[in-house]
């Protein structure tokens, strides 16, 4: 071959890097030209045209594995293949848009992981006198419940909504939070557990619906993990929960086994 340009010049003319040209060679998309008498490979117009074609298809989103067959296809096959690539790109755009929306929601905190209804419940809690630690614990429990037991999430959320509508329950819960300052063997813990169990039994709407309870019983391992989440940070609350549940089970409430 006489004339022609070096690989560096070919890459510059086509608008890619030398590394990209070599990458195309490795994939068999562009044949390497023969070396001249000086030992250099010289790229002629045919190789440059092929490089342009490959670069254009790759930039349009055609996977490299499909570029070669596409360039060798007839006009009908070429059009059909491009339509298929276009469809896949549209799907990819939708997926990327969804990811972008998720990133935007992350900037808003809870709304990236929880539905608006759950966020509304969390937003109510400070106004009822609950501190940031309690709200954070409830947020974490909701996130875990939605991810691990989705079929029981709505019931879990509905129960929480009912509880926040009940002033006596709210006060009992606040007493439970105050109990974290008590000694682990303080007799008031058992008294409070009895009061909470009695309140549940007197107001069955505060308990999960039968359908929700069934969902949670089928997911007893997940229930245990969610129920015990944060127990190391609040050991008295964990004991209070265990005592309350034991009293409810003794009264015939079919709670999941933790």
N, C-alpha and C positions, 0 to 999 in steps of 0.2 A: 504493500500500500504506500503510495506517495502522498504527501500532504497530510491533512488531518491535524487534530489538536491533541494535546496531552489530557490526561484524566482531570487535572486541575482546571484546565481551560474549559473542558466539556462541562464540568460541574458548575463553573461560574456562568457559562452561557445559558445553561438550563435553569439555574437558580436553586441548586441543591449543593450539598457538601460532597467532598470526595468520599467521605465515609458512607454517605447515602448511595452514591454510585456503586461502591463496592458491595453494599448491602443488596442492591438490585442484582448485581452479578451473582452473589451467593444464592439468591432465590431463583436464579435462572430466568429473570425477567428481561435482562439485556445481555446479549452475548458479549464476551470480552473480545475486543479486536485483536488481531495478531500483532506481534511486536515488529517494529521496523528493524532496519539493519543496525541501528544504534541500541536496540534492546528496549525501546519504548513502545508502549501501546498507543496507537493513534486512532482517535475517534473521528469518523467521517460523518457526513450528514445523515446517513441511515441510522447510525447509533444515536446521534443527537435527537433525531425524530422519535426513536423508541424511548429514549430517556424522558422526553417531554410528555409522551403519552402515558408512561408509567407514573411520572410525578403528578400529572393532572388527575388521573384516576385515584391515586393514593390520597391526594389532597381532598378529593371529593368524598372520601370515606369508604372507598372500596378496599376491603382487606387485601393485603398483598397476595395471599394464597389464591385470590380470585382474579387478580389483574391479568396474569398470563392467559388463562382460558378466555377471558373477556376480550383481550386484544386479538385473539386468534379466532373469535366467533364471527359468524356471518351477521349481516345487518339485523335480522330478526332476533337472533339469539342475543345480540348486543343490547338491543332495546329492552328485551325482556329482563336481562340481567340487571341493567341499570334501574329498571322499575323496581326490582326486588331490593336492590341496594337502597333505593329511595325510601321504600317502605320501612326497612330496618332503621334507616337514619331517623325517620319520623318517630318510630318507637323509642329510639335512643334519646331524641330531643325531649319527648314526653317524660322519660325517666329522669333525665338531667334537670328538667324543670321541677319535677317533684322533689328532687334532692335539694334544689335551690330553695324551694318553698320551706322545706324542713329546716334548712340553715337559717332562714329568716325567722321561723318560729322559735328556733333555739335562742335567738336574741331576746325573745319574750319569756324565757324561762319555762314554766310548767307546760305551756301550750304546745311544746314540741313533743311531749310524751303523753299528755293527757287530753281528753276531750274537754270542750268548753264547760260542760256540766260539772265535771270534776274540779276544774279550775274555779268555778263559781263557789263550790263547797269550800275549797281552801281559802278563797277570798273572804268568806263569811267569818272564819275562825278568829282572826284578830279582833273583830268587832264584838265577839262574845267573850273576850277576855283571855283567849289562849295565846301563849307566847310563841315566839319564832321556833323554839326547839320542838314544841308539840306539833306545830303546823308542818315543820320539815319532816317529822316522823310520819305524820299522816300522808304527806305527799309521797314519801318513799314507799309506804304501804300500798298506796293506790297504784303507783307505777309498777310495783312488783305484781300486784293482783291482776292488773290489766295484761301484763306480759305473760304471766305464768298460768292464770286461770281465766282466760277471756270469757268463757261461758258463765262464770260466776261474778264477773266484774259489775254488771248492772245492778245485781242484787246487793253486792257489797256497797256500792255507791248509794243505792236507795236507802239502805239501813243507816248509813252515815247521815244522810239528809234528814231522816226521821229523828235521829238522835239529837242533831243540832236544833231541831224544832222543839225539843222537850227541855224546858228550863231545869227540871229536877235532874235529868240525866246530865246536863251540862255541869251542874253544881257537883254532882257525884264524881264526874270525870276530873274536875278541878281538884277535888279532895284527893283523888288518886294521884294527881301530879304532885300535890303537896306531900303526899306520903313518902316521896323519895327522900325526904329529910328525916324520916323515922328510922329507928333501928329495925333490922330485918325480922326480929322476933316480937315486934311491938304488937300487942293484942288488937290494937285498932285496925290492923290490916285485915284480920279475919272478920271483924265487925263490918268494915267497909265492903268487903267481898260479899257478905250476906246481904247488905243493903242494896248493892248493885244487882245481885241475882234476883232479889225480891222485886226490884223495880222492873227488871226485864220481864219477869213472870206476870207482873201486873199490867204491863204494856207490851203485848206480843208484837205489835208493829215495829218495836225497836229491834226485834230479832229479824234475821234474814228470812225471806220467803221460803216456803218448802222447796221450790224449784232451785233456788240459789243454794240452799243448804245441801241439796242432793249433789249439786255440782261441786261444792267444796268437799263433801265427803268422798267423792270419787278422786279428789286431788288432795288427799290427806297429807302427803309429803310436802306439797307446795304450801298447804295451809300451815304446816308446822314451821316451815322456813319463814313465812311472812309473819306468823304469830310471834316467833322468837327474834325477829329482826330488831336489833337495837336493845335486846334484853341485857346485854353486857353493860350498856350505858345506863339502864334504868332497871336494876334488879328487883326493886320493890314493886314497880309496876308490873314486871313479868310475873312475880309471885301473886300479885293481886289478880291478874288476868287468869292465872291457872286456878286459883281458889274459886273465882267467880264461875268459871266454866265447869269446875267440878260440881258446884252446887246446882248449876243449870242441868247438867247431865243427870244428877241424882233426882231432879224434878221431872225427868222425862224428855228434856229438850235434846233432839238428836243432833248435837254439834259434831263437827269432824273431830277425829281423835288426833290430838297433837302429842 
